[in-house]
Amino acid sequence: PRPLAGHAGSGLEFDLATSLVGQPLVRQQVMKGVRGFLENQNPVKPLVMSFHGSTGTGKTYVSSMLIRYLFQGGLQSPYVHHFSPLVHFPHAEQIEQYKANLKHWIQGNLTNCGRSAFLFDEMDKMHPGLIDVIIPFLGPSWVVYGTNYRKAIFVFISNAGGEQINDMTLALWRARKDREEISLQDLEPAISKAVFENPQSGFWKSGIINEHLIDFVVPFLPLKHHHVKQCVISELNQQGLEVRLGVVQEVADSILYFPEEEKLFSSTGCKTVASRISFFF
């Protein structure tokens, strides 16, 4: 099967540049990952990315944008598989069954089509240990269970690390460092600690971490007031409503910002923007 929707590179880059608000690191990391993934006819291992950040900063948005570019039909494509712990793996006592199901499911789908995508939502709510059953599919071995699976893509999405990213961004802002200057090196140690060394996390003591199977850690920064305004404008455009500056200002002002004194970053990112707009029309 040929699920890929053409050359993702340029179109995706344009979309990330124009539609994704305030996330320079995301743009850089995702493009690096996707380019390598598409240009390499014989990758050594699948592309594995882990998205981190607090609510409303664009994690789900970027993952669906990515999938839309890589697969015809986007999230509806038969080659795209979406897992949510609360839906697919709700009961801790059934973890052994879930492990068997997950392994079987991924194996079956990769046998069907090596160019498949697997999205794991809310990794912070995943039972520790469960995710390790997919380790054989993530690494650089050639054939697992008779399937060549190295052209697959795995995306893990998690709020874990969000607080640490927010704290770090705030500290750097106080040190007069603009968000455009924030590097991955600034954030990685904090994310690692929060996500990979936390007993509550789905990645706790996971071989995925010990074996360095994640290719790209993608941090989503907290959004400032002017970013929220950009979100309001694009939402108004999308809903076909008139962009009135007064309304844009009011919607952006109606959201909670933190920390208490500076009120710098939106506590919910752009998440509640769409539902708030209706109050002003």
Backbone torsions as a table, in degrees:
resi	resn	phi	psi	omega
1	PRO	NA	153.0	178.8
2	ARG	-120.6	80.6	-174.7
3	PRO	-76.3	-15.4	-171.7
4	LEU	-70.6	137.9	-177.2
5	ALA	-95.3	57.6	173.3
6	GLY	77.7	-159.7	-174.7
7	HIS	-81.3	103.0	-174.6
8	ALA	-71.3	-31.5	-171.5
9	GLY	-42.6	-70.7	-170.0
10	SER	-65.8	-44.8	-178.8
11	GLY	-62.1	-42.3	-178.6
12	LEU	-66.1	-41.8	-179.5
13	GLU	-60.9	-43.5	179.6
14	PHE	-61.2	-45.5	-178.1
15	ASP	-65.3	-41.1	178.5
16	LEU	-64.5	-37.5	-178.7
17	ALA	-69.7	-36.5	-173.8
18	THR	-95.8	-32.2	-172.9
19	SER	-103.6	-20.2	-176.3
20	LEU	-94.6	120.0	-173.4
21	VAL	-88.6	127.6	166.9
22	GLY	63.7	32.1	-178.2
23	GLN	-130.0	70.1	-177.8
24	PRO	-60.6	-39.7	-177.8
25	LEU	-67.6	-35.7	-179.2
26	VAL	-63.7	-46.7	-178.4
27	ARG	-57.2	-48.0	-177.2
28	GLN	-62.7	-48.5	-176.3
29	GLN	-68.1	-44.3	-176.8
30	VAL	-66.0	-42.4	-179.3
31	MET	-64.7	-39.7	178.9
32	LYS	-59.5	-46.5	-178.9
33	GLY	-63.3	-47.8	-174.1
34	VAL	-68.8	-41.2	179.1
35	ARG	-57.9	-51.2	-179.0
36	GLY	-59.5	-40.6	-176.8
37	PHE	-64.1	-42.2	-176.1
38	LEU	-81.6	-30.5	-175.3
39	GLU	-80.4	-22.9	-174.7
40	ASN	-91.4	111.1	-179.5
41	GLN	-71.1	-27.6	180.0
42	ASN	-127.5	70.4	-178.0
43	PRO	-64.3	151.7	179.8
44	VAL	-78.9	-29.4	-179.5
45	LYS	-149.5	165.5	177.1
46	PRO	-65.9	164.8	174.6
47	LEU	-84.9	122.7	-178.3
48	VAL	-123.1	117.4	-179.7
49	MET	-122.7	145.3	178.2
50	SER	-124.8	118.0	-177.5
51	PHE	-95.9	130.5	-179.8
52	HIS	-132.1	141.6	175.7
53	GLY	162.1	166.6	-177.3
54	SER	-81.1	174.7	-176.2
55	THR	-51.3	136.5	170.6
56	GLY	77.6	13.3	-177.8
57	THR	-93.9	-4.0	172.9
58	GLY	115.0	9.7	-175.2
59	LYS	-62.7	-51.2	-179.3
60	THR	-66.7	-38.7	-179.8
61	TYR	-58.5	-47.6	-178.9
62	VAL	-69.0	-39.2	-178.9
63	SER	-65.5	-37.3	179.9
64	SER	-74.3	-31.1	176.5
65	MET	-63.3	-44.6	-179.8
66	LEU	-60.4	-48.2	-178.2
67	ILE	-64.9	-38.5	178.1
68	ARG	-59.0	-37.8	-179.9
69	TYR	-76.5	-33.7	-175.2
70	LEU	-84.3	-27.3	-173.5
71	PHE	-129.4	131.7	173.2
72	GLN	-64.0	131.1	-177.4
73	GLY	91.3	-4.5	176.0
74	GLY	52.5	-131.7	-176.6
75	LEU	-64.6	-17.4	179.4
76	GLN	-83.7	-8.9	-177.4
77	SER	-61.6	141.4	178.2
78	PRO	-66.2	-11.0	-178.5
79	TYR	-97.4	4.5	-178.7
80	VAL	-113.7	126.9	-174.5
81	HIS	-125.0	129.9	-170.5
82	HIS	-119.0	121.6	-179.4
83	PHE	-114.0	135.2	174.8
84	SER	-128.5	125.7	-173.6
85	PRO	-57.8	-36.3	-176.7
86	LEU	-71.3	-27.7	179.7
87	VAL	-89.5	-49.0	-172.2
88	HIS	-91.0	-29.0	-174.8
89	PHE	-132.6	56.9	-170.8
90	PRO	-74.1	-28.9	-169.3
91	HIS	-107.3	117.7	-176.3
92	ALA	-55.6	-35.4	-175.0
93	GLU	-73.1	-11.3	180.0
94	GLN	-101.4	19.6	-172.0
95	ILE	-59.4	-36.5	-179.6
96	GLU	-63.8	-40.6	177.6
97	GLN	-63.5	-43.7	179.7
98	TYR	-60.9	-40.8	-179.3
99	LYS	-60.1	-46.6	-179.3
100	ALA	-62.2	-44.3	-178.7
101	ASN	-61.6	-46.9	-174.4
102	LEU	-63.9	-45.2	-179.3
103	LYS	-62.1	-45.3	-178.4
104	HIS	-63.5	-41.9	-176.5
105	TRP	-65.5	-46.6	-178.0
106	ILE	-67.6	-43.4	179.1
107	GLN	-59.0	-45.9	-179.1
108	GLY	-62.4	-43.9	-178.0
109	ASN	-68.9	-34.3	179.4
110	LEU	-75.0	-26.9	176.4
111	THR	-67.9	-39.1	179.7
112	ASN	-66.2	-44.1	-179.6
113	CYS	-157.5	117.3	-178.5
114	GLY	-64.4	-27.1	178.3
115	ARG	-89.8	70.5	179.2
116	SER	-114.2	159.5	176.3
117	ALA	-122.6	141.9	179.5
118	PHE	-127.4	119.6	179.6
119	LEU	-107.6	128.8	176.6
120	PHE	-114.3	109.1	-177.8
121	ASP	-84.1	156.4	172.4
122	GLU	45.6	53.0	178.7
123	MET	-56.2	-25.7	-180.0
124	ASP	-68.9	-15.3	178.7
125	LYS	-104.1	4.0	-178.6
126	MET	-77.2	137.4	178.8
127	HIS	-63.9	128.2	178.8
128	PRO	-55.0	139.0	178.5
129	GLY	99.4	-31.4	-176.0
130	LEU	-63.9	-44.8	-172.9
131	ILE	-66.6	-21.7	-177.1
132	ASP	-63.8	-18.0	179.5
133	VAL	-67.1	-16.4	-179.1
134	ILE	-92.5	-0.7	-179.5
135	ILE	-49.9	-45.5	-178.0
136	PRO	-59.1	-22.8	-178.1
137	PHE	-86.6	-13.5	-171.8
138	LEU	-96.7	-21.3	-170.1
139	GLY	-89.7	-176.8	-175.2
140	PRO	-89.6	28.5	176.7
141	SER	-82.1	159.9	-168.4
142	TRP	-80.4	-47.7	-176.3
143	VAL	-137.6	128.2	178.0
144	VAL	-113.6	129.8	178.4
145	TYR	47.9	38.4	176.8
146	GLY	75.6	9.2	-178.3
147	THR	-116.4	135.9	171.8
148	ASN	-91.4	117.1	-167.8
149	TYR	-125.8	18.4	-169.2
150	ARG	-80.1	-1.7	179.5
151	LYS	-101.6	13.4	-178.8
152	ALA	-81.8	166.7	176.7
153	ILE	-131.2	133.2	179.6
154	PHE	-121.1	130.1	176.9
155	VAL	-125.1	123.8	175.9
156	PHE	-104.0	132.7	-178.0
157	ILE	-121.2	135.2	-173.8
158	SER	-155.3	141.2	172.3
159	ASN	-78.8	-16.7	-178.6
160	ALA	-60.2	138.8	-177.6
161	GLY	91.8	-15.6	-178.9
162	GLY	-58.9	-46.2	-178.9
163	GLU	-61.1	-43.2	-178.9
164	GLN	-65.6	-39.7	177.9
165	ILE	-63.6	-42.7	179.5
166	ASN	-61.8	-46.1	-179.1
167	ASP	-60.6	-42.6	-177.5
168	MET	-66.5	-43.2	-180.0
169	THR	-62.3	-39.9	179.3
170	LEU	-65.3	-46.2	-179.8
171	ALA	-60.8	-42.1	-179.6
172	LEU	-68.3	-36.8	176.9
173	TRP	-61.9	-42.2	179.3
174	ARG	-65.9	-28.5	177.8
175	ALA	-88.1	16.9	177.3
176	ARG	65.3	30.6	177.9
177	LYS	-104.9	119.6	-177.0
178	ASP	-70.9	152.9	-177.7
179	ARG	-60.1	-28.4	179.2
180	GLU	-66.5	-21.2	-177.9
181	GLU	-93.3	-5.9	-177.8
182	ILE	-70.5	131.5	-178.3
183	SER	-108.6	166.1	177.7
184	LEU	-60.0	-37.6	179.9
185	GLN	-60.3	-31.9	178.7
186	ASP	-64.3	-34.3	-169.8
187	LEU	-102.5	-26.7	-170.7
188	GLU	-56.0	-46.1	-178.5
189	PRO	-59.4	-40.3	-179.1
190	ALA	-67.2	-40.9	179.7
191	ILE	-64.8	-45.6	179.8
192	SER	-52.9	-49.4	-177.3
193	LYS	-60.4	-46.7	-174.4
194	ALA	-70.5	-36.3	-170.3
195	VAL	-96.5	-46.4	-168.9
196	PHE	-94.5	-14.6	-179.0
197	GLU	-115.2	23.4	-174.6
198	ASN	-111.8	119.6	-176.1
199	PRO	-59.0	-20.6	-179.4
200	GLN	-82.9	-9.4	-171.0
201	SER	-90.2	149.5	178.0
202	GLY	-63.8	-16.6	179.9
203	PHE	-96.5	6.3	-175.8
204	TRP	-56.5	126.5	178.8
205	LYS	51.3	30.7	-174.7
206	SER	-84.8	140.1	174.7
207	GLY	-62.3	-21.1	179.0
208	ILE	-59.2	-37.0	-179.6
209	ILE	-80.4	-50.1	-177.1
210	ASN	-58.5	-33.4	-178.0
211	GLU	-94.7	9.4	176.8
212	HIS	52.8	51.0	-176.2
213	LEU	-90.4	-10.7	177.0
214	ILE	-84.9	121.9	-177.3
215	ASP	-81.8	-38.6	-176.3
216	PHE	-134.9	118.6	170.4
217	VAL	-91.3	126.5	-173.7
218	VAL	-118.7	104.8	-177.7
219	PRO	-88.8	131.6	176.7
220	PHE	-102.0	120.0	-175.6
221	LEU	-80.7	155.5	175.8
222	PRO	-65.9	152.1	-175.0
223	LEU	-99.9	140.4	179.8
224	LYS	-91.8	175.1	-176.3
225	HIS	-54.1	-45.5	-175.9
226	HIS	-70.2	-24.4	174.9
227	HIS	-70.1	-41.7	179.6
228	VAL	-60.8	-39.3	178.6
229	LYS	-61.3	-40.9	176.9
230	GLN	-61.0	-40.0	178.2
231	CYS	-63.3	-40.8	-179.4
232	VAL	-62.4	-45.5	-178.8
233	ILE	-60.7	-46.1	-177.4
234	SER	-69.1	-31.7	177.2
235	GLU	-67.6	-41.9	177.6
236	LEU	-60.8	-44.5	178.4
237	ASN	-59.2	-44.7	-178.1
238	GLN	-63.4	-36.8	-179.7
239	GLN	-83.5	1.1	179.5
240	GLY	69.0	27.1	180.0
241	LEU	-99.2	157.2	-179.3
242	GLU	-69.8	136.3	178.8
243	VAL	-87.0	100.4	177.5
244	ARG	-104.4	125.4	-174.2
245	LEU	-57.9	-36.1	178.3
246	GLY	-59.9	-43.0	-179.9
247	VAL	-66.5	-43.7	179.9
248	VAL	-56.8	-47.0	179.9
249	GLN	-61.4	-46.2	-176.7
250	GLU	-64.4	-43.0	179.8
251	VAL	-62.9	-46.0	-179.0
252	ALA	-63.1	-36.3	-179.2
253	ASP	-73.6	-20.5	-174.2
254	SER	-80.3	-3.7	-177.5
255	ILE	-94.2	151.5	178.4
256	LEU	-80.1	140.3	178.1
257	TYR	-122.3	152.6	177.8
258	PHE	-130.7	166.8	-10.1
259	PRO	-69.5	168.8	-174.2
260	GLU	-44.1	-51.7	-172.6
261	GLU	-78.7	-47.7	-176.4
262	GLU	-82.4	-23.1	-176.5
263	LYS	46.4	62.1	-169.9
264	LEU	-97.0	-45.1	-172.4
265	PHE	-115.1	143.5	178.8
266	SER	-71.1	130.3	-177.4
267	SER	-70.5	-21.6	-179.6
268	THR	-120.1	18.1	-179.0
269	GLY	57.5	-129.1	178.3
270	CYS	-105.6	10.7	-170.8
271	LYS	-58.0	-43.7	-172.6
272	THR	-91.7	1.6	-175.1
273	VAL	-55.8	-50.3	-175.4
274	ALA	-58.2	-44.1	-176.7
275	SER	-73.9	-25.2	-178.9
276	ARG	-76.2	-27.9	-175.1
277	ILE	-56.5	-38.2	-177.4
278	SER	-60.8	-24.4	177.9
279	PHE	-66.2	-22.3	-171.9
280	PHE	-104.1	4.9	179.6
281	PHE	-122.6	NA	NA
